[in-house]
Amino acid sequence: MQVRGLNVVVTGGTDGIGRHLAAQLHDAGAAVIVIGRDAERLAAARAAGMEAIAADLSNRAGCDALIAALAGRPIDMLINNAGMNSDFDVDGVMDRDMTDRAIFLNLNAPIHLVAGLLPALRARPQAAIVNVTSGLAYAPRAGAPVYCATKAGLRSFTQTLRHQLRDSRIRVIEVLPPVVDTRMTAANRHRKMPADACARDIIAAIRADRLEAPVGAARLLRILANIAPAAARRIMIRY
């Protein structure tokens, strides 16, 4: 799928992978609408020539407000990239308020946005829904139980959505990044993929129409999960 000339919505588009995705898509000739919460980062996106809309997608009201703001607009591609981790450790902090926000942002928000923006996507000659899950959807790690659960849930939703839209003009693409160097992973001491390189691989997958696209080290994890799922789980649970 060529991205030049497309109207693309990128959630979580002011930071991390999303910021690089938005910038690279813009440089490739797409008309990008960046969704985020930070006023300064939204202003920076506008200064770079992109449209930017403030929205908090960690709740139903924020999703509804964004859908209303996009009503009547041509949308060729929705990239559900926004995500967050939450503290949940039975021997430490179990922040239930943060957990609720994370579950909504990581899983509920993509579902709400797909439902609300599907008519606009159906109206286009070709369209795509790109859900950014995680290599941890193949096998979870103990240090991020809520994040892993939501990404596994989004993976299942993506697969069933792809089946439901199989006879439409809408491609449903899942991209599964590895650990990426972002603010969210600042405390993670493992090797991290640069966010700009991850964004380039994601755009390459979109252009190549790869419906399931693990990125970087997540490619090896997919192979291991397919060949020896129990071994993948044993390795990743302690990662």
Phi and psi in degrees as GROMACS dihedral restraints (atoms count N, CA, C in turn):
[ dihedral_restraints ]
;  ai    aj    ak    al  type     phi  dphi    fc
    3     4     5     6     1   -77.2    20    10
    4     5     6     7     1   139.2    20    10
    6     7     8     9     1   -96.5    20    10
    7     8     9    10     1   -18.6    20    10
    9    10    11    12     1   -60.5    20    10
   10    11    12    13     1   130.0    20    10
   12    13    14    15     1    85.3    20    10
   13    14    15    16     1    -5.1    20    10
   15    16    17    18     1   -80.7    20    10
   16    17    18    19     1   151.4    20    10
   18    19    20    21     1   -96.8    20    10
   19    20    21    22     1   112.8    20    10
   21    22    23    24     1  -120.4    20    10
   22    23    24    25     1   130.8    20    10
   24    25    26    27     1  -103.5    20    10
   25    26    27    28     1   125.5    20    10
   27    28    29    30     1  -119.6    20    10
   28    29    30    31     1   109.5    20    10
   30    31    32    33     1   -79.4    20    10
   31    32    33    34     1   151.3    20    10
   33    34    35    36     1    61.1    20    10
   34    35    36    37     1    35.7    20    10
   36    37    38    39     1   -89.9    20    10
   37    38    39    40     1    10.8    20    10
   39    40    41    42     1  -109.0    20    10
   40    41    42    43     1     1.2    20    10
   42    43    44    45     1  -152.8    20    10
   43    44    45    46     1   157.0    20    10
   45    46    47    48     1    58.2    20    10
   46    47    48    49     1  -139.4    20    10
   48    49    50    51     1   -58.2    20    10
   49    50    51    52     1   -42.6    20    10
   51    52    53    54     1   -60.7    20    10
   52    53    54    55     1   -38.5    20    10
   54    55    56    57     1   -63.5    20    10
   55    56    57    58     1   -42.4    20    10
   57    58    59    60     1   -71.5    20    10
   58    59    60    61     1   -36.8    20    10
   60    61    62    63     1   -59.2    20    10
   61    62    63    64     1   -48.9    20    10
   63    64    65    66     1   -60.4    20    10
   64    65    66    67     1   -47.1    20    10
   66    67    68    69     1   -63.9    20    10
   67    68    69    70     1   -43.0    20    10
   69    70    71    72     1   -70.3    20    10
   70    71    72    73     1   -37.0    20    10
   72    73    74    75     1   -66.1    20    10
   73    74    75    76     1   -40.9    20    10
   75    76    77    78     1   -60.8    20    10
   76    77    78    79     1   -45.8    20    10
   78    79    80    81     1   -63.7    20    10
   79    80    81    82     1   -26.9    20    10
   81    82    83    84     1   -84.5    20    10
   82    83    84    85     1     0.1    20    10
   84    85    86    87     1   102.4    20    10
   85    86    87    88     1     8.9    20    10
   87    88    89    90     1   -85.0    20    10
   88    89    90    91     1   152.4    20    10
   90    91    92    93     1   -91.4    20    10
   91    92    93    94     1   109.3    20    10
   93    94    95    96     1  -104.3    20    10
   94    95    96    97     1   132.7    20    10
   96    97    98    99     1  -109.4    20    10
   97    98    99   100     1   113.8    20    10
   99   100   101   102     1   -92.0    20    10
  100   101   102   103     1   131.8    20    10
  102   103   104   105     1  -113.1    20    10
  103   104   105   106     1   130.4    20    10
  105   106   107   108     1  -166.3    20    10
  106   107   108   109     1  -174.9    20    10
  108   109   110   111     1  -116.9    20    10
  109   110   111   112     1   -27.1    20    10
  111   112   113   114     1   -81.0    20    10
  112   113   114   115     1   120.7    20    10
  114   115   116   117     1   -62.5    20    10
  115   116   117   118     1   -40.6    20    10
  117   118   119   120     1   -67.2    20    10
  118   119   120   121     1   -41.4    20    10
  120   121   122   123     1   -70.0    20    10
  121   122   123   124     1   -34.7    20    10
  123   124   125   126     1   -65.0    20    10
  124   125   126   127     1   -39.8    20    10
  126   127   128   129     1   -64.3    20    10
  127   128   129   130     1   -37.3    20    10
  129   130   131   132     1   -65.0    20    10
  130   131   132   133     1   -38.5    20    10
  132   133   134   135     1   -63.5    20    10
  133   134   135   136     1   -41.1    20    10
  135   136   137   138     1   -64.6    20    10
  136   137   138   139     1   -40.9    20    10
  138   139   140   141     1   -63.5    20    10
  139   140   141   142     1   -27.0    20    10
  141   142   143   144     1   -84.3    20    10
  142   143   144   145     1     1.3    20    10
  144   145   146   147     1    99.4    20    10
  145   146   147   148     1    10.0    20    10
  147   148   149   150     1  -105.8    20    10
  148   149   150   151     1   155.5    20    10
  150   151   152   153     1   -79.8    20    10
  151   152   153   154     1   147.5    20    10
  153   154   155   156     1  -139.6    20    10
  154   155   156   157     1   134.3    20    10
  156   157   158   159     1  -125.2    20    10
  157   158   159   160     1   130.1    20    10
  159   160   161   162     1   -81.6    20    10
  160   161   162   163     1   128.8    20    10
  162   163   164   165     1  -158.6    20    10
  163   164   165   166     1   136.6    20    10
  165   166   167   168     1   -99.8    20    10
  166   167   168   169     1   106.0    20    10
  168   169   170   171     1   -91.5    20    10
  169   170   171   172     1    13.0    20    10
  171   172   173   174     1   -88.9    20    10
  172   173   174   175     1    13.3    20    10
  174   175   176   177     1  -153.2    20    10
  175   176   177   178     1   162.6    20    10
  177   178   179   180     1   -63.3    20    10
  178   179   180   181     1   -40.7    20    10
  180   181   182   183     1   -61.0    20    10
  181   182   183   184     1   -40.7    20    10
  183   184   185   186     1   -65.4    20    10
  184   185   186   187     1   -39.9    20    10
  186   187   188   189     1   -64.8    20    10
  187   188   189   190     1   -44.6    20    10
  189   190   191   192     1   -62.8    20    10
  190   191   192   193     1   -39.1    20    10
  192   193   194   195     1   -64.9    20    10
  193   194   195   196     1   -39.5    20    10
  195   196   197   198     1   -67.7    20    10
  196   197   198   199     1   -43.7    20    10
  198   199   200   201     1   -59.1    20    10
  199   200   201   202     1   -40.9    20    10
  201   202   203   204     1   -65.4    20    10
  202   203   204   205     1   -39.2    20    10
  204   205   206   207     1   -66.3    20    10
  205   206   207   208     1   -27.2    20    10
  207   208   209   210     1   -95.4    20    10
  208   209   210   211     1     0.4    20    10
  210   211   212   213     1   -59.1    20    10
  211   212   213   214     1   134.0    20    10
  213   214   215   216     1    80.2    20    10
  214   215   216   217     1    -0.1    20    10
  216   217   218   219     1   -91.4    20    10
  217   218   219   220     1   144.3    20    10
  219   220   221   222     1   -72.7    20    10
  220   221   222   223     1   127.2    20    10
  222   223   224   225     1  -130.1    20    10
  223   224   225   226     1   118.5    20    10
  225   226   227   228     1   -97.4    20    10
  226   227   228   229     1   -25.3    20    10
  228   229   230   231     1  -149.2    20    10
  229   230   231   232     1   130.8    20    10
  231   232   233   234     1  -111.5    20    10
  232   233   234   235     1   119.6    20    10
  234   235   236   237     1  -107.8    20    10
  235   236   237   238     1   107.3    20    10
  237   238   239   240     1   -85.8    20    10
  238   239   240   241     1    91.8    20    10
  240   241   242   243     1  -110.5    20    10
  241   242   243   244     1   -25.4    20    10
  243   244   245   246     1   -58.5    20    10
  244   245   246   247     1   137.5    20    10
  246   247   248   249     1  -164.4    20    10
  247   248   249   250     1   161.1    20    10
  249   250   251   252     1  -151.6    20    10
  250   251   252   253     1   157.0    20    10
  252   253   254   255     1   -96.1    20    10
  253   254   255   256     1   170.5    20    10
  255   256   257   258     1  -145.5    20    10
  256   257   258   259     1   152.7    20    10
  258   259   260   261     1   -80.3    20    10
  259   260   261   262     1   117.9    20    10
  261   262   263   264     1  -149.9    20    10
  262   263   264   265     1    99.7    20    10
  264   265   266   267     1  -138.8    20    10
  265   266   267   268     1   118.8    20    10
  267   268   269   270     1   -63.0    20    10
  268   269   270   271     1   -20.5    20    10
  270   271   272   273     1  -104.2    20    10
  271   272   273   274     1    10.6    20    10
  273   274   275   276     1  -144.8    20    10
  274   275   276   277     1  -123.9    20    10
  276   277   278   279     1   -91.2    20    10
  277   278   279   280     1   131.5    20    10
  279   280   281   282     1  -124.5    20    10
  280   281   282   283     1    88.5    20    10
  282   283   284   285     1   -85.8    20    10
  283   284   285   286     1    97.1    20    10
  285   286   287   288     1   -70.9    20    10
  286   287   288   289     1   -31.9    20    10
  288   289   290   291     1   -65.9    20    10
  289   290   291   292     1   -44.7    20    10
  291   292   293   294     1   -64.9    20    10
  292   293   294   295     1   -38.2    20    10
  294   295   296   297     1   -60.4    20    10
  295   296   297   298     1   -44.1    20    10
  297   298   299   300     1   -62.0    20    10
  298   299   300   301     1   -41.1    20    10
  300   301   302   303     1   -65.5    20    10
  301   302   303   304     1   -41.7    20    10
  303   304   305   306     1   -65.0    20    10
  304   305   306   307     1   -43.5    20    10
  306   307   308   309     1   -61.5    20    10
  307   308   309   310     1   -42.4    20    10
  309   310   311   312     1   -67.3    20    10
  310   311   312   313     1   -48.2    20    10
  312   313   314   315     1   -63.9    20    10
  313   314   315   316     1   -44.3    20    10
  315   316   317   318     1   -77.6    20    10
  316   317   318   319     1   -31.6    20    10
  318   319   320   321     1  -121.7    20    10
  319   320   321   322     1   -53.3    20    10
  321   322   323   324     1   -65.5    20    10
  322   323   324   325     1   -42.4    20    10
  324   325   326   327     1   -59.7    20    10
  325   326   327   328     1   -47.5    20    10
  327   328   329   330     1   -57.8    20    10
  328   329   330   331     1   -38.3    20    10
  330   331   332   333     1   -65.3    20    10
  331   332   333   334     1   -45.1    20    10
  333   334   335   336     1   -62.4    20    10
  334   335   336   337     1   -43.9    20    10
  336   337   338   339     1   -67.6    20    10
  337   338   339   340     1   -39.6    20    10
  339   340   341   342     1   -60.1    20    10
  340   341   342   343     1   -47.6    20    10
  342   343   344   345     1   -61.6    20    10
  343   344   345   346     1   -42.5    20    10
  345   346   347   348     1   -76.1    20    10
  346   347   348   349     1   -29.9    20    10
  348   349   350   351     1  -103.2    20    10
  349   350   351   352     1    -1.4    20    10
  351   352   353   354     1   -58.6    20    10
  352   353   354   355     1   -41.2    20    10
  354   355   356   357     1   -58.7    20    10
  355   356   357   358     1   -40.2    20    10
  357   358   359   360     1   -65.8    20    10
  358   359   360   361     1   -39.3    20    10
  360   361   362   363     1   -68.0    20    10
  361   362   363   364     1   -39.9    20    10
  363   364   365   366     1   -63.4    20    10
  364   365   366   367     1   -27.2    20    10
  366   367   368   369     1   -77.9    20    10
  367   368   369   370     1    -8.6    20    10
  369   370   371   372     1   -92.5    20    10
  370   371   372   373     1   153.6    20    10
  372   373   374   375     1   -59.7    20    10
  373   374   375   376     1   -36.7    20    10
  375   376   377   378     1  -147.6    20    10
  376   377   378   379     1   147.4    20    10
  378   379   380   381     1  -151.4    20    10
  379   380   381   382     1   167.3    20    10
  381   382   383   384     1  -148.8    20    10
  382   383   384   385     1   144.3    20    10
  384   385   386   387     1  -112.9    20    10
  385   386   387   388     1   121.5    20    10
  387   388   389   390     1  -115.1    20    10
  388   389   390   391     1   112.7    20    10
  390   391   392   393     1  -102.6    20    10
  391   392   393   394     1   121.5    20    10
  393   394   395   396     1   -89.7    20    10
  394   395   396   397     1   106.8    20    10
  396   397   398   399     1   -98.0    20    10
  397   398   399   400     1  -119.5    20    10
  399   400   401   402     1  -171.3    20    10
  400   401   402   403     1   152.2    20    10
  402   403   404   405     1   -57.1    20    10
  403   404   405   406     1   -24.1    20    10
  405   406   407   408     1   -71.3    20    10
  406   407   408   409     1    -7.5    20    10
  408   409   410   411     1   -72.0    20    10
  409   410   411   412     1   -21.7    20    10
  411   412   413   414     1   -75.8    20    10
  412   413   414   415     1   -41.1    20    10
  414   415   416   417     1  -156.2    20    10
  415   416   417   418     1   128.5    20    10
  417   418   419   420     1   -83.4    20    10
  418   419   420   421     1   162.5    20    10
  420   421   422   423     1  -115.9    20    10
  421   422   423   424     1   146.7    20    10
  423   424   425   426     1   -65.8    20    10
  424   425   426   427     1   -26.6    20    10
  426   427   428   429     1   -75.6    20    10
  427   428   429   430     1    -6.9    20    10
  429   430   431   432     1  -143.5    20    10
  430   431   432   433     1    60.9    20    10
  432   433   434   435     1   -63.1    20    10
  433   434   435   436     1   -39.3    20    10
  435   436   437   438     1   -72.3    20    10
  436   437   438   439     1   -44.1    20    10
  438   439   440   441     1   -59.0    20    10
  439   440   441   442     1   -47.0    20    10
  441   442   443   444     1   -62.6    20    10
  442   443   444   445     1   -41.2    20    10
  444   445   446   447     1   -63.6    20    10
  445   446   447   448     1   -42.1    20    10
  447   448   449   450     1   -68.9    20    10
  448   449   450   451     1   -38.0    20    10
  450   451   452   453     1   -70.4    20    10
  451   452   453   454     1   -36.2    20    10
  453   454   455   456     1   -65.6    20    10
  454   455   456   457     1   -38.5    20    10
  456   457   458   459     1   -64.3    20    10
  457   458   459   460     1   -41.9    20    10
  459   460   461   462     1   -66.5    20    10
  460   461   462   463     1   -34.1    20    10
  462   463   464   465     1   -62.1    20    10
  463   464   465   466     1   -45.8    20    10
  465   466   467   468     1   -63.4    20    10
  466   467   468   469     1   -43.3    20    10
  468   469   470   471     1   -59.7    20    10
  469   470   471   472     1   -42.1    20    10
  471   472   473   474     1   -62.3    20    10
  472   473   474   475     1   -43.8    20    10
  474   475   476   477     1   -64.6    20    10
  475   476   477   478     1   -42.2    20    10
  477   478   479   480     1   -72.4    20    10
  478   479   480   481     1   -36.3    20    10
  480   481   482   483     1   -62.6    20    10
  481   482   483   484     1   -40.5    20    10
  483   484   485   486     1   -59.7    20    10
  484   485   486   487     1   -41.1    20    10
  486   487   488   489     1   -66.0    20    10
  487   488   489   490     1   -43.2    20    10
  489   490   491   492     1   -64.0    20    10
  490   491   492   493     1   -31.3    20    10
  492   493   494   495     1   -99.8    20    10
  493   494   495   496     1    16.4    20    10
  495   496   497   498     1   -61.4    20    10
  496   497   498   499     1   -28.4    20    10
  498   499   500   501     1   -99.8    20    10
  499   500   501   502     1    11.8    20    10
  501   502   503   504     1  -102.2    20    10
  502   503   504   505     1  -178.8    20    10
  504   505   506   507     1   -91.9    20    10
  505   506   507   508     1    11.0    20    10
  507   508   509   510     1  -101.7    20    10
  508   509   510   511     1   120.4    20    10
  510   511   512   513     1   -83.5    20    10
  511   512   513   514     1   140.6    20    10
  513   514   515   516     1  -117.3    20    10
  514   515   516   517     1   112.1    20    10
  516   517   518   519     1  -115.3    20    10
  517   518   519   520     1   134.6    20    10
  519   520   521   522     1  -112.5    20    10
  520   521   522   523     1   127.9    20    10
  522   523   524   525     1  -115.1    20    10
  523   524   525   526     1   138.0    20    10
  525   526   527   528     1  -124.0    20    10
  526   527   528   529     1    92.1    20    10
  528   529   530   531     1   -72.7    20    10
  529   530   531   532     1   159.9    20    10
  531   532   533   534     1   -85.5    20    10
  532   533   534   535     1  -160.0    20    10
  534   535   536   537     1   -68.2    20    10
  535   536   537   538     1   123.3    20    10
  537   538   539   540     1  -116.1    20    10
  538   539   540   541     1   146.1    20    10
  540   541   542   543     1   -76.2    20    10
  541   542   543   544     1    94.0    20    10
  543   544   545   546     1  -136.4    20    10
  544   545   546   547     1   175.5    20    10
  546   547   548   549     1   -61.1    20    10
  547   548   549   550     1   -35.2    20    10
  549   550   551   552     1   -63.7    20    10
  550   551   552   553     1   -30.0    20    10
  552   553   554   555     1  -103.7    20    10
  553   554   555   556     1    18.9    20    10
  555   556   557   558     1   -57.6    20    10
  556   557   558   559     1   -33.8    20    10
  558   559   560   561     1   -86.4    20    10
  559   560   561   562     1    -6.7    20    10
  561   562   563   564     1   -79.5    20    10
  562   563   564   565     1   124.5    20    10
  564   565   566   567     1   -93.1    20    10
  565   566   567   568     1     0.5    20    10
  567   568   569   570     1   -76.8    20    10
  568   569   570   571     1   165.9    20    10
  570   571   572   573     1   -61.8    20    10
  571   572   573   574     1   136.0    20    10
  573   574   575   576     1  -122.7    20    10
  574   575   576   577     1   145.2    20    10
  576   577   578   579     1   -83.0    20    10
  577   578   579   580     1   134.7    20    10
  579   580   581   582     1   -60.1    20    10
  580   581   582   583     1   141.6    20    10
  582   583   584   585     1   -64.0    20    10
  583   584   585   586     1   -35.4    20    10
  585   586   587   588     1   -68.8    20    10
  586   587   588   589     1   -36.3    20    10
  588   589   590   591     1   -68.0    20    10
  589   590   591   592     1   -38.8    20    10
  591   592   593   594     1   -61.7    20    10
  592   593   594   595     1   -44.2    20    10
  594   595   596   597     1   -61.3    20    10
  595   596   597   598     1   -40.6    20    10
  597   598   599   600     1   -62.2    20    10
  598   599   600   601     1   -41.5    20    10
  600   601   602   603     1   -66.6    20    10
  601   602   603   604     1   -36.5    20    10
  603   604   605   606     1   -65.4    20    10
  604   605   606   607     1   -44.6    20    10
  606   607   608   609     1   -65.9    20    10
  607   608   609   610     1   -37.2    20    10
  609   610   611   612     1   -61.8    20    10
  610   611   612   613     1   -39.0    20    10
  612   613   614   615     1   -66.1    20    10
  613   614   615   616     1   -39.1    20    10
  615   616   617   618     1   -63.2    20    10
  616   617   618   619     1   -45.4    20    10
  618   619   620   621     1   -63.8    20    10
  619   620   621   622     1   -32.9    20    10
  621   622   623   624     1   -88.4    20    10
  622   623   624   625     1     2.0    20    10
  624   625   626   627     1    57.4    20    10
  625   626   627   628     1    38.7    20    10
  627   628   629   630     1   -82.5    20    10
  628   629   630   631     1   113.8    20    10
  630   631   632   633     1   -73.6    20    10
  631   632   633   634     1   -30.4    20    10
  633   634   635   636     1  -126.1    20    10
  634   635   636   637     1   115.7    20    10
  636   637   638   639     1  -130.0    20    10
  637   638   639   640     1    86.8    20    10
  639   640   641   642     1   -67.0    20    10
  640   641   642   643     1   144.8    20    10
  642   643   644   645     1  -116.3    20    10
  643   644   645   646     1   139.8    20    10
  645   646   647   648     1    57.1    20    10
  646   647   648   649     1  -132.5    20    10
  648   649   650   651     1   -64.1    20    10
  649   650   651   652     1   -18.1    20    10
  651   652   653   654     1   -64.5    20    10
  652   653   654   655     1   -21.1    20    10
  654   655   656   657     1   -63.8    20    10
  655   656   657   658     1   -44.2    20    10
  657   658   659   660     1   -65.8    20    10
  658   659   660   661     1   -37.1    20    10
  660   661   662   663     1   -65.2    20    10
  661   662   663   664     1   -37.8    20    10
  663   664   665   666     1   -62.4    20    10
  664   665   666   667     1   -43.2    20    10
  666   667   668   669     1   -61.1    20    10
  667   668   669   670     1   -47.0    20    10
  669   670   671   672     1   -64.4    20    10
  670   671   672   673     1   -41.5    20    10
  672   673   674   675     1   -64.4    20    10
  673   674   675   676     1   -31.8    20    10
  675   676   677   678     1   -77.2    20    10
  676   677   678   679     1   -38.9    20    10
  678   679   680   681     1   -81.2    20    10
  679   680   681   682     1   -45.1    20    10
  681   682   683   684     1  -140.1    20    10
  682   683   684   685     1    76.4    20    10
  684   685   686   687     1   -59.3    20    10
  685   686   687   688     1   -36.1    20    10
  687   688   689   690     1   -65.8    20    10
  688   689   690   691     1   -39.3    20    10
  690   691   692   693     1   -66.0    20    10
  691   692   693   694     1   -40.7    20    10
  693   694   695   696     1   -60.0    20    10
  694   695   696   697     1   -42.8    20    10
  696   697   698   699     1   -65.7    20    10
  697   698   699   700     1   -41.0    20    10
  699   700   701   702     1   -62.7    20    10
  700   701   702   703     1   -40.4    20    10
  702   703   704   705     1   -69.8    20    10
  703   704   705   706     1   -48.9    20    10
  705   706   707   708     1   -75.7    20    10
  706   707   708   709     1   -26.8    20    10
  708   709   710   711     1   -61.6    20    10
  709   710   711   712     1   -27.2    20    10
  711   712   713   714     1  -101.2    20    10
  712   713   714   715     1     3.2    20    10
